[in-house]
Amino acid sequence: MKTASIACLVLAGLLEVLNHWANYWFGYSETMRADLAADPILGFIAKSIPFLILIVLFIVALFLKKHRVWLLAGLISFWPLVTLTGFLTQTFCGTAPSLVLRGLHDRLVHDYTLDDLRHFASDVDQSGILKSGQGYVDHGDISSLNLTYQQKEAFEQLRKKYPFMHWMDDGRITHGPSILNYGEKGVVDFEWGGALQGHWGCSISTNGSRNEPHPDPQVIILRLSDDIYLYYD
């Protein structure tokens, strides 16, 4: 019982750390599996399992009249320990959004050069897809856009040429990153996320000029160069 109590506490702490660090994996891989691993609700459910085990063991201990103090101490300290672990992890490793952005940064600089990103922005600009219909591609879906045949072909070429266009493509809800420019001329952004999660991605100047984000203390900026930066808002 004593060993089981300690094991449940250790497991809960590890689950809290892994759930937080899954945000880096999510930013790096942009897969639905990583998204689930980083989900705070699923993380809470996972941490609740060892807590329920402690409750069952404590009930058994009451009947056996053994190890009740150890199990009661485990129950009382369980959630404070989880909270403290989460606080320390966030303090020393960064917030969930910053980890997502760090993962995205490491993946992009590993797989692409800055010129690759500049070529992407130039290809998007020349394709004309941001100048038609609603002016942006929503999660990789162009079905609602009034595009010409040439523009549709240009979009398919983008998907073939740049593998990150397939990140978070589950074939149902999302088909990759959104492409937009937030009304800024000479800027192309590609991003993931939504209203509840927030948005994270990359902003690129199409003419090489300095790309300045809108000043907002809530937005995390990670600059790659004067004309390219990553953001989470």
KOLDOLUM-84168 format. One line per field, with one value per residue (C-alpha): residue number from 0; y, z, x; residue in three letters. Coordinates in Angstrom, 1 decimal, decimal comma. Example, Ala and Ser with C-alpha at 12.3 -4.5 7.8 and 13.67 -1.06 7.14 Angstrom:
2
n <- (0; 1)
c2 <- (-4,5; -1,1)
c3 <- (7,8; 7,1)
c1 <- (12,3; 13,7)
res <- (ALA; SER)
***
This chain:
233
n <- (0; 1; 2; 3; 4; 5; 6; 7; 8; 9; 10; 11; 12; 13; 14; 15; 16; 17; 18; 19; 20; 21; 22; 23; 24; 25; 26; 27; 28; 29; 30; 31; 32; 33; 34; 35; 36; 37; 38; 39; 40; 41; 42; 43; 44; 45; 46; 47; 48; 49; 50; 51; 52; 53; 54; 55; 56; 57; 58; 59; 60; 61; 62; 63; 64; 65; 66; 67; 68; 69; 70; 71; 72; 73; 74; 75; 76; 77; 78; 79; 80; 81; 82; 83; 84; 85; 86; 87; 88; 89; 90; 91; 92; 93; 94; 95; 96; 97; 98; 99; 100; 101; 102; 103; 104; 105; 106; 107; 108; 109; 110; 111; 112; 113; 114; 115; 116; 117; 118; 119; 120; 121; 122; 123; 124; 125; 126; 127; 128; 129; 130; 131; 132; 133; 134; 135; 136; 137; 138; 139; 140; 141; 142; 143; 144; 145; 146; 147; 148; 149; 150; 151; 152; 153; 154; 155; 156; 157; 158; 159; 160; 161; 162; 163; 164; 165; 166; 167; 168; 169; 170; 171; 172; 173; 174; 175; 176; 177; 178; 179; 180; 181; 182; 183; 184; 185; 186; 187; 188; 189; 190; 191; 192; 193; 194; 195; 196; 197; 198; 199; 200; 201; 202; 203; 204; 205; 206; 207; 208; 209; 210; 211; 212; 213; 214; 215; 216; 217; 218; 219; 220; 221; 222; 223; 224; 225; 226; 227; 228; 229; 230; 231; 232)
c2 <- (0,0; 2,4; 1,7; 2,0; 5,4; 6,7; 5,2; 7,0; 10,4; 9,9; 8,8; 11,9; 14,2; 12,5; 12,8; 16,5; 17,1; 15,0; 16,7; 20,1; 19,1; 17,5; 21,1; 21,1; 17,8; 19,3; 22,4; 20,3; 17,6; 19,4; 16,1; 15,2; 12,6; 15,3; 17,6; 15,0; 14,4; 18,2; 18,6; 19,8; 18,1; 14,7; 15,4; 16,0; 12,8; 10,9; 12,3; 11,4; 7,7; 7,4; 9,5; 7,1; 4,2; 5,9; 6,3; 2,5; 1,6; 3,8; 2,2; -1,2; 0,0; 1,1; -2,5; -4,0; -1,4; -1,1; 1,7; 4,1; 7,0; 6,6; 6,4; 9,3; 11,4; 10,5; 11,5; 14,9; 15,7; 14,4; 17,5; 20,0; 18,0; 18,0; 21,8; 22,4; 20,2; 22,1; 25,4; 24,4; 22,9; 26,1; 28,3; 26,6; 25,2; 27,9; 28,2; 25,9; 28,5; 29,2; 25,4; 25,1; 28,0; 26,5; 23,2; 24,9; 26,9; 23,8; 21,9; 24,8; 25,6; 21,8; 21,2; 24,5; 27,4; 31,0; 31,2; 28,3; 30,3; 33,4; 31,3; 30,0; 33,6; 34,6; 31,5; 32,3; 36,0; 35,1; 32,4; 35,1; 32,8; 35,6; 38,0; 35,9; 35,3; 35,7; 36,5; 33,6; 29,8; 28,4; 25,4; 24,3; 24,1; 25,9; 24,4; 27,5; 29,9; 31,2; 30,3; 30,0; 26,8; 28,2; 29,3; 25,9; 24,3; 26,8; 25,8; 22,1; 22,9; 24,6; 21,5; 19,3; 21,7; 22,5; 19,5; 21,7; 22,3; 18,8; 19,3; 18,8; 17,4; 14,9; 14,8; 15,9; 19,1; 20,6; 20,1; 21,9; 25,4; 28,5; 30,9; 34,6; 38,1; 39,7; 42,6; 43,4; 44,1; 42,4; 39,8; 36,1; 34,1; 30,4; 29,3; 26,6; 26,8; 28,3; 30,5; 28,4; 27,3; 30,6; 30,8; 30,0; 30,2; 32,1; 35,5; 36,3; 39,6; 39,0; 41,8; 41,3; 44,4; 44,3; 42,5; 44,2; 42,5; 44,5; 45,5; 43,2; 42,1; 38,9; 37,8; 35,7; 36,6; 34,5; 36,3; 34,3; 37,3; 40,9; 39,7; 36,5; 35,8; 33,1; 34,0; 32,7; 34,8)
c3 <- (0,0; 0,9; -2,4; -4,3; -2,7; -3,7; -7,2; -7,8; -6,7; -8,9; -11,9; -11,5; -11,5; -14,6; -16,4; -15,5; -17,0; -20,1; -20,7; -20,6; -22,7; -25,3; -26,4; -27,8; -29,6; -31,0; -32,3; -33,8; -35,5; -35,9; -35,7; -34,2; -31,9; -30,5; -30,1; -28,0; -25,9; -25,1; -24,4; -20,8; -20,4; -21,4; -19,3; -16,3; -17,0; -17,2; -13,9; -12,3; -12,8; -10,2; -7,9; -8,2; -7,6; -4,4; -3,3; -3,9; -2,0; 0,8; 1,1; 1,1; 3,8; 5,9; 5,9; 6,4; 9,0; 7,5; 5,8; 6,3; 7,2; 4,1; 1,8; 3,4; 3,1; -0,5; -1,1; 0,7; -1,1; -4,6; -6,2; -4,5; -5,7; -9,3; -9,1; -7,8; -10,5; -13,2; -11,8; -11,7; -15,2; -16,6; -14,7; -15,9; -19,3; -20,5; -21,0; -23,3; -26,2; -25,9; -26,1; -29,2; -30,8; -29,9; -31,4; -34,6; -34,8; -34,4; -37,1; -39,6; -39,2; -39,4; -42,5; -44,4; -45,0; -44,7; -48,5; -48,7; -46,6; -48,7; -51,9; -50,3; -49,7; -53,2; -54,7; -52,6; -53,7; -57,4; -57,3; -56,5; -54,1; -51,4; -53,9; -54,6; -52,7; -49,0; -49,2; -47,2; -47,2; -44,2; -42,7; -46,1; -47,6; -50,9; -51,7; -50,8; -52,7; -56,1; -57,6; -61,3; -62,6; -62,7; -59,1; -58,0; -59,8; -58,2; -54,8; -55,5; -56,5; -53,1; -51,4; -53,4; -53,0; -49,3; -47,0; -44,1; -46,1; -45,0; -41,3; -39,3; -42,4; -40,9; -44,0; -42,1; -40,0; -41,2; -44,4; -43,3; -42,3; -43,1; -45,5; -45,1; -44,7; -42,1; -44,6; -44,7; -48,2; -49,0; -46,1; -46,2; -43,1; -42,7; -39,4; -37,4; -34,5; -33,9; -31,7; -28,6; -29,0; -30,3; -33,6; -34,2; -37,4; -39,6; -41,1; -44,1; -46,0; -49,8; -50,7; -48,1; -46,1; -42,3; -41,2; -38,1; -36,0; -34,5; -31,0; -28,6; -25,2; -25,5; -28,7; -28,5; -31,2; -32,2; -35,0; -37,6; -39,5; -40,3; -42,8; -41,1; -37,6; -35,8; -33,6; -31,2; -30,4)
c1 <- (0,0; 2,8; 4,6; 1,3; 0,6; 4,1; 3,8; 0,4; 1,9; 5,0; 2,8; 0,6; 3,6; 5,0; 1,7; 1,5; 5,0; 4,3; 1,0; 2,7; 5,7; 3,4; 2,8; 6,4; 5,7; 2,4; 4,2; 7,0; 4,8; 1,4; -0,5; -3,8; -2,2; 0,1; -2,9; -4,7; -1,6; -1,4; -5,1; -5,5; -8,9; -7,5; -4,5; -6,8; -8,6; -5,3; -4,2; -7,5; -6,9; -4,1; -6,2; -9,1; -6,7; -5,7; -9,3; -9,9; -6,8; -7,8; -11,2; -9,5; -7,1; -10,0; -11,4; -7,9; -7,0; -3,5; -1,5; -4,4; -2,1; 0,0; -2,9; -4,7; -1,6; -1,4; -5,0; -4,5; -1,3; -2,3; -3,7; -1,5; 1,5; 0,1; -0,5; 3,0; 4,5; 2,6; 3,6; 7,3; 7,2; 5,7; 8,1; 11,2; 10,1; 7,7; 4,0; 2,0; 1,9; 5,6; 6,3; 4,1; 6,0; 9,4; 8,4; 7,2; 10,5; 12,7; 10,7; 10,8; 14,5; 15,3; 13,3; 13,5; 15,8; 14,6; 14,7; 12,3; 9,9; 10,4; 9,8; 6,6; 5,4; 6,3; 4,5; 1,3; 1,5; 1,9; -0,9; -3,5; -5,4; -5,5; -7,0; -10,1; -13,3; -12,9; -9,2; -7,9; -7,7; -9,4; -7,5; -6,3; -9,9; -10,4; -13,8; -15,7; -13,4; -14,2; -10,9; -10,0; -8,7; -5,2; -5,5; -6,7; -3,7; -1,4; -2,7; -2,2; 1,4; 1,9; 0,7; 3,1; 6,0; 5,8; 5,2; 4,1; 0,9; -0,1; 0,5; -2,7; -4,4; -6,9; -9,1; -12,2; -12,0; -8,8; -6,7; -3,6; -2,7; -4,8; -3,2; -3,9; -2,4; -4,7; -5,2; -1,5; -0,1; 3,1; 2,7; 1,8; 0,9; 0,3; -1,1; -2,9; -5,4; -8,8; -11,0; -10,5; -6,9; -5,5; -3,5; 0,1; 2,2; 4,6; 4,5; 6,6; 7,2; 6,9; 9,3; 12,0; 11,1; 11,0; 7,9; 6,5; 3,8; 0,9; 1,9; 0,0; 1,4; -0,7; 1,1; 4,3; 6,8; 9,8; 11,7; 13,7; 14,9; 13,8; 11,2; 10,1; 8,7; 6,7; 3,8; 1,2; -1,9)
res <- (MET; LYS; THR; ALA; SER; ILE; ALA; CYS; LEU; VAL; LEU; ALA; GLY; LEU; LEU; GLU; VAL; LEU; ASN; HIS; TRP; ALA; ASN; TYR; TRP; PHE; GLY; TYR; SER; GLU; THR; MET; ARG; ALA; ASP; LEU; ALA; ALA; ASP; PRO; ILE; LEU; GLY; PHE; ILE; ALA; LYS; SER; ILE; PRO; PHE; LEU; ILE; LEU; ILE; VAL; LEU; PHE; ILE; VAL; ALA; LEU; PHE; LEU; LYS; LYS; HIS; ARG; VAL; TRP; LEU; LEU; ALA; GLY; LEU; ILE; SER; PHE; TRP; PRO; LEU; VAL; THR; LEU; THR; GLY; PHE; LEU; THR; GLN; THR; PHE; CYS; GLY; THR; ALA; PRO; SER; LEU; VAL; LEU; ARG; GLY; LEU; HIS; ASP; ARG; LEU; VAL; HIS; ASP; TYR; THR; LEU; ASP; ASP; LEU; ARG; HIS; PHE; ALA; SER; ASP; VAL; ASP; GLN; SER; GLY; ILE; LEU; LYS; SER; GLY; GLN; GLY; TYR; VAL; ASP; HIS; GLY; ASP; ILE; SER; SER; LEU; ASN; LEU; THR; TYR; GLN; GLN; LYS; GLU; ALA; PHE; GLU; GLN; LEU; ARG; LYS; LYS; TYR; PRO; PHE; MET; HIS; TRP; MET; ASP; ASP; GLY; ARG; ILE; THR; HIS; GLY; PRO; SER; ILE; LEU; ASN; TYR; GLY; GLU; LYS; GLY; VAL; VAL; ASP; PHE; GLU; TRP; GLY; GLY; ALA; LEU; GLN; GLY; HIS; TRP; GLY; CYS; SER; ILE; SER; THR; ASN; GLY; SER; ARG; ASN; GLU; PRO; HIS; PRO; ASP; PRO; GLN; VAL; ILE; ILE; LEU; ARG; LEU; SER; ASP; ASP; ILE; TYR; LEU; TYR; TYR; ASP)
***
